[in-house]
């Protein structure tokens, strides 16, 4: 039976951290990508939903390729995100506004 892996993603206000673990909970690799909010005015931070998604997908791909894993070896992906914020989406789930945070 092939080994199974887990991926955890933390979408933070300054970076997205993506880590790979084996099924025994051992860390097998990680990737960190910077997040840079757009600040149209003082006290406002906006993030691009499509850019955050693309960064997470790229990090997953990088970890899987670094370890030479087949996609079927990834048993689960878990994701968490920044503290309270809002992003509008349409009926297809596409972003219609930036993600804004109260940070």
C-alpha positions as CSV (number, residue, x, y, z in Angstrom):
1,X,0.0,0.0,0.0
2,X,1.5,3.4,-1.0
3,X,2.2,5.9,1.7
4,X,-0.4,8.7,2.1
5,X,0.3,12.3,2.7
6,X,-1.6,15.3,4.1
7,X,-1.3,19.0,3.1
8,X,-2.0,21.9,5.4
9,X,-2.4,25.5,4.1
10,X,-2.5,28.6,6.3
11,X,-3.5,31.7,4.4
12,X,-2.1,34.4,6.6
13,X,-2.1,38.2,6.3
14,X,1.6,38.3,5.4
15,X,2.3,34.9,3.9
16,X,0.7,31.6,2.8
17,X,2.4,28.7,4.5
18,X,1.9,25.2,2.9
19,X,3.2,22.1,4.6
20,X,3.3,18.4,3.7
21,X,3.0,15.6,6.3
22,X,3.2,11.9,6.0
23,X,0.4,9.8,7.5
24,X,2.4,9.4,10.7
25,X,2.4,13.2,11.2
26,X,6.0,13.7,10.2
27,X,6.8,17.0,8.3
28,X,8.0,16.2,4.8
29,X,8.3,19.7,3.3
30,X,7.0,23.2,3.3
31,X,6.6,26.2,1.1
32,X,6.0,29.9,2.1
33,X,4.7,32.5,-0.3
34,X,4.4,36.2,0.5
35,X,1.0,37.8,0.5
36,X,1.0,41.5,-0.2
37,X,-2.3,43.4,0.4
38,X,-3.3,46.3,-1.6
39,X,-3.9,49.3,0.7
40,X,-6.0,51.8,-1.2
41,X,-6.3,54.0,1.9
42,X,-5.1,54.0,5.5
43,X,-6.6,51.2,7.6
44,X,-7.8,49.2,4.5
45,X,-6.2,46.0,3.4
46,X,-7.4,44.2,0.3
47,X,-6.3,40.8,-1.0
48,X,-7.0,39.3,-4.4
49,X,-8.9,36.1,-4.0
50,X,-7.7,34.7,-7.4
51,X,-4.1,35.5,-6.4
52,X,-4.5,33.8,-3.0
53,X,-6.0,30.7,-4.7
54,X,-3.3,30.6,-7.4
55,X,-0.5,30.9,-4.7
56,X,-2.0,28.0,-2.8
57,X,-2.3,25.8,-5.9
58,X,1.3,26.6,-6.9
59,X,2.5,25.7,-3.4
60,X,0.7,22.4,-3.5
61,X,2.1,21.6,-6.9
62,X,5.6,22.5,-5.8
63,X,5.4,20.3,-2.7
64,X,4.0,17.3,-4.7
65,X,6.6,17.7,-7.4
66,X,9.5,18.1,-4.9
67,X,8.6,14.8,-3.2
68,X,7.8,13.1,-6.5
69,X,4.2,12.2,-5.3
70,X,1.4,11.0,-7.5
71,X,-1.7,13.1,-6.8
72,X,-3.5,10.0,-5.5
73,X,-0.9,9.8,-2.7
74,X,-2.4,13.0,-1.1
75,X,-5.1,11.8,1.2
76,X,-6.4,15.2,2.4
77,X,-5.9,19.0,2.1
78,X,-6.8,21.3,5.0
79,X,-6.9,25.1,4.7
80,X,-7.4,27.9,7.2
81,X,-7.4,31.6,6.6
82,X,-7.1,35.0,8.1
83,X,-9.2,36.2,10.9
84,X,-12.5,37.9,10.0
85,X,-12.9,39.3,6.5
86,X,-15.3,39.5,3.5
87,X,-15.1,38.7,-0.2
88,X,-18.0,38.8,-2.6
89,X,-18.6,35.8,-4.9
90,X,-21.0,35.2,-7.7
91,X,-23.2,32.2,-8.4
92,X,-20.3,30.3,-9.9
93,X,-18.1,30.9,-6.9
94,X,-15.9,33.4,-8.6
95,X,-14.6,36.5,-6.7
96,X,-16.5,39.7,-7.4
97,X,-14.7,41.8,-4.8
98,X,-11.3,41.7,-3.1
99,X,-11.0,39.9,0.2
100,X,-11.0,42.7,2.8
101,X,-9.9,42.1,6.4
102,X,-10.5,43.9,9.7
103,X,-6.8,43.4,10.6
